Amino acid sequence: SLHRALETFHAAGGAEAVTAEELGETLTRAWVPQGYESREQETQWKAEALRIVEAYHAAAVERAAVEGAPPAPTLLYAEKTLRIPIDDGVALSGRVDRVDEHADGSLEIVDYKSGRLEVAPEDVAGSTALGIYQLLLKAHHPDRRVFATLTALRTGARASHEQSPEEREALL
């Protein structure tokens, strides 16, 4: 539900185009009530999810208000499967949460973590999934800088890592 709400938020233009109230309404419409132990637990998680999107929106507004801040990146892909052939009849694929395009042309893979409070660059560097996503995106955009960012949605903590050519080759 959080992923869908944030996908809609970024596709619509982010904090410049979507109010915090609209983002909350988007989450409410996207909310999937199944999978909780009780109605009470579902209500608690929904309240936490609404708090998360409000804080996410506020952080986006704050980043945009910083004097001299670069323009907000634009959404290139959301919930997209990337695939490359690696051998006869064998392909590597992965589904990214989001890919942003920055003003300098760099591409940022953004992976949301709703259960984590903290993230560190070592978490990004050590993530097989994020390594695969970087390898795939770089194969599709070899002339662009590609890096990955983990975002802990509950706290807003973010950490990034750019895979080296040697790391890509070792992973492949």
C-alpha positions as CSV (number, residue, x, y, z in Angstrom):
1,S,0.0,0.0,0.0
2,L,2.8,2.4,0.8
3,H,4.6,1.5,-2.4
4,R,1.5,2.2,-4.5
5,A,0.8,5.5,-2.7
6,L,4.4,6.7,-3.2
7,E,4.5,5.6,-6.8
8,T,1.4,7.7,-7.4
9,F,2.9,10.6,-5.5
10,H,6.1,10.6,-7.6
11,A,4.3,9.9,-10.9
12,A,2.1,13.0,-10.2
13,G,5.1,15.3,-9.7
14,G,5.9,14.9,-6.0
15,A,5.4,17.5,-3.3
16,E,5.2,20.3,-5.9
17,A,2.1,18.8,-7.3
18,V,0.5,16.7,-4.5
19,T,-0.5,18.0,-1.1
20,A,0.1,15.9,2.1
21,E,-3.7,15.5,2.4
22,E,-3.9,14.2,-1.2
23,L,-1.0,11.7,-0.5
24,G,-2.9,10.5,2.6
25,E,-6.0,10.0,0.5
26,T,-4.0,8.1,-2.1
27,L,-2.7,5.8,0.7
28,T,-6.3,5.3,2.0
29,R,-7.5,4.3,-1.5
30,A,-4.5,2.0,-2.0
31,W,-4.8,0.4,1.4
32,V,-5.0,-3.4,1.5
33,P,-6.7,-4.5,4.7
34,Q,-5.9,-8.2,4.4
35,G,-3.0,-9.9,6.2
36,Y,-3.4,-8.5,9.7
37,E,-4.0,-10.5,12.8
38,S,-7.0,-8.4,13.8
39,R,-8.9,-5.3,12.8
40,E,-7.2,-3.5,15.6
41,Q,-3.7,-4.4,14.3
42,E,-4.7,-3.3,10.8
43,T,-6.0,0.1,12.2
44,Q,-2.7,0.6,14.0
45,W,-0.6,-0.2,10.9
46,K,-2.8,2.1,8.7
47,A,-2.3,4.9,11.2
48,E,1.4,4.3,11.1
49,A,1.4,4.3,7.3
50,L,-0.5,7.6,7.2
51,R,2.1,9.1,9.6
52,I,4.9,7.8,7.3
53,V,3.4,9.4,4.2
54,E,2.8,12.7,6.0
55,A,6.5,12.7,7.2
56,Y,7.6,11.7,3.7
57,H,5.8,14.6,2.1
58,A,7.1,17.0,4.7
59,A,10.7,15.9,4.1
60,A,10.1,16.3,0.3
61,V,8.8,19.9,0.9
62,E,11.8,20.6,3.2
63,R,14.3,19.4,0.7
64,A,12.8,21.5,-2.1
65,A,12.9,24.6,0.2
66,V,16.6,24.5,0.8
67,E,18.2,27.4,-1.0
68,G,20.5,26.3,-3.8
69,A,19.2,22.7,-3.6
70,P,19.2,20.9,-6.9
71,P,15.9,20.4,-8.6
72,A,13.9,17.4,-7.4
73,P,14.6,14.3,-9.6
74,T,12.0,13.1,-12.0
75,L,10.4,9.6,-11.9
76,L,11.8,7.4,-14.6
77,Y,10.4,4.0,-13.5
78,A,8.2,2.8,-10.8
79,E,7.6,-0.9,-9.9
80,K,9.4,-1.8,-13.2
81,T,11.0,-5.2,-14.1
82,L,14.4,-4.9,-15.7
83,R,15.9,-7.8,-17.5
84,I,19.1,-8.7,-19.4
85,P,20.2,-11.9,-21.1
86,I,23.4,-13.3,-19.5
87,D,23.8,-16.6,-21.3
88,D,22.0,-18.9,-23.8
89,G,18.5,-19.2,-22.5
90,V,19.3,-17.5,-19.1
91,A,18.3,-14.0,-18.1
92,L,18.7,-11.9,-15.0
93,S,15.8,-9.8,-13.9
94,G,14.7,-7.7,-11.0
95,R,11.8,-5.4,-10.1
96,V,12.8,-2.0,-8.8
97,D,10.6,0.1,-6.5
98,R,11.6,3.3,-8.2
99,V,14.2,4.9,-10.4
100,D,14.7,8.6,-10.4
101,E,16.5,10.7,-13.0
102,H,18.5,13.6,-11.6
103,A,19.2,16.9,-13.3
104,D,22.8,15.7,-14.0
105,G,21.6,12.7,-15.8
106,S,22.4,10.2,-13.1
107,L,19.9,7.4,-12.2
108,E,19.0,6.6,-8.7
109,I,17.4,3.3,-7.7
110,V,15.3,3.9,-4.6
111,D,14.3,0.9,-2.5
112,Y,11.8,1.4,0.3
113,K,12.0,-0.3,3.6
114,S,9.0,0.1,5.8
115,G,10.2,-2.1,8.7
116,R,13.7,-0.6,9.2
117,L,14.5,2.4,11.3
118,E,18.2,2.9,10.1
119,V,20.1,2.2,7.0
120,A,23.8,2.6,6.2
121,P,25.9,2.7,3.0
122,E,27.2,-0.8,3.9
123,D,23.5,-2.1,3.8
124,V,23.2,-0.8,0.3
125,A,26.6,-2.2,-0.8
126,G,25.9,-5.5,0.8
127,S,22.4,-6.0,-0.7
128,T,22.4,-8.6,-3.4
129,A,19.0,-7.3,-4.7
130,L,20.3,-3.7,-5.0
131,G,23.5,-4.9,-6.6
132,I,21.4,-6.8,-9.2
133,Y,19.2,-3.7,-9.8
134,Q,22.3,-1.5,-10.3
135,L,23.8,-4.1,-12.7
136,L,20.5,-4.3,-14.7
137,L,20.0,-0.5,-14.9
138,K,23.6,0.1,-15.9
139,A,23.2,-2.5,-18.7
140,H,20.2,-0.6,-20.0
141,H,21.9,2.8,-19.5
142,P,25.7,2.2,-19.8
143,D,26.5,5.9,-20.4
144,R,24.8,7.1,-17.2
145,R,25.9,7.1,-13.5
146,V,23.8,4.6,-11.6
147,F,23.5,4.4,-7.8
148,A,21.1,2.8,-5.3
149,T,19.5,4.3,-2.2
150,L,17.7,2.5,0.7
151,T,15.0,4.6,2.3
152,A,13.8,3.7,5.8
153,L,10.2,5.0,5.5
154,R,9.5,5.0,9.3
155,T,12.4,7.4,10.0
156,G,13.3,9.0,6.7
157,A,16.9,7.7,7.0
158,R,18.6,7.2,3.6
159,A,21.8,5.7,2.5
160,S,23.4,5.2,-0.9
161,H,26.1,3.3,-2.7
162,E,27.3,3.4,-6.3
163,Q,28.5,0.0,-7.5
164,S,31.9,-0.1,-9.1
165,P,32.6,-1.8,-12.4
166,E,34.5,-4.5,-10.4
167,E,31.5,-5.1,-8.1
168,R,29.2,-5.4,-11.1
169,E,31.5,-7.8,-12.8
170,A,32.0,-9.9,-9.7
171,L,28.2,-10.1,-9.2
172,L,27.5,-11.0,-12.8
